[in-house]
Amino acid sequence: MFVYTGCRTTRERNARGEGIEVYKIDENDNWNKIQTLKTIENPSYLCFDNEKEYLYSVHGDLTFVSSYKIEEDGKLTFLNSIDIKSKNPVYITIDKNNEFLVVATLQGGSLFSIKRNFDGSLGEIFDTLKFEGKNKDSNSFAHQCIFDNNKNFLFVPIQARAKGYERLNLIKYENGSFTLSDYFDGRLYSEPRHAAIHKNNRYVYMSNEKGNDVTFLEFDSEKGKLKARQTLPTLPETFTASSDVAAILVDKNSEYVLVSNRFSDIITTYKIDKETGFLKVINYTDVLGKTPRFMTFKKDTNKLFCANEESDTIVEFELDDNGFLKHTGKIINSKSPVCIIFK
């Protein structure tokens, strides 16, 4: 098994990263670094194609997207980069036909579909959707573009940042084209950030960065509609300092929702009511580091990996049957990590 980590590299981000790191996991579950590929600055968010033969990165704070071939030994070979001329691409994903990549840009406030070439490299931009702001010269700030389980719709949380709207957009996706289907207006100053989807494809959970809370919505894939049902805080009632929500996940059995909180440096775990989808807080876990910007499960396991950007660590936890995270004792040193994907 191989692991690929994205990072921040610039002085402006107070970063120490040097490029995309590649690890090979041995038979004893040790992570052995086999490559640090220097790229355009801030190769932050990563994704594979559906066959896991190619890897793609966005370059945070800039305007570039890059492609790489995954060699048999797991190492990466750079293919090409394109300039989408939209600032700060923050998320990238692949469609179900392995034909288009979809990218969300934060300051650019846009959604892009990019054609894949036959050799895995990036081709031309096919479609663009810009999220309007409150006046003709402004836009909202798109923070993610995640597909529903059938890959027919995209959930795109957008932020206002005093210029736009705080919404979860539901976008109908078809062969590289975008059509707005519905949207949910979040609370004022909540700043929606990321979403995660239950395995039933009906329950959607959204993290709100500045609201320090999580919103549960019901998704109707037949009608292309959203309905908000619940909002719960992510912080203990005794926590009084500043905090910003970051990542949100649903575990492999869709029993729990987990949310990482930067600056408070905890993970909040909620139990999902299997009949209604409603959430109930069950515990808070120290991330054993600083600024948990990203976290992910190793596929089909209860092993959770938390990327602590400011402490240069990736910390492994295990989610038990009661929804409690237990540190396994493993901490991987990685410079300014902000994304982790497994092959």
Helices and strands as residue ranges (DSSP letters): E 2-7, G 11-13, E 20-25, E 31-37, E 43-48, E 54-59, E 64-70, E 76-83, E 89-94, E 100-105, E 110-116, E 122-130, E 141-142, E 146-147, E 153-159, E 167-174, E 177-185, E 192-197, E 203-208, E 213-220, E 225-233, E 244-250, E 256-262, E 266-272, E 279-286, E 292-297, E 303-308, G 309-311, E 313-319, E 325-333, E 337-342
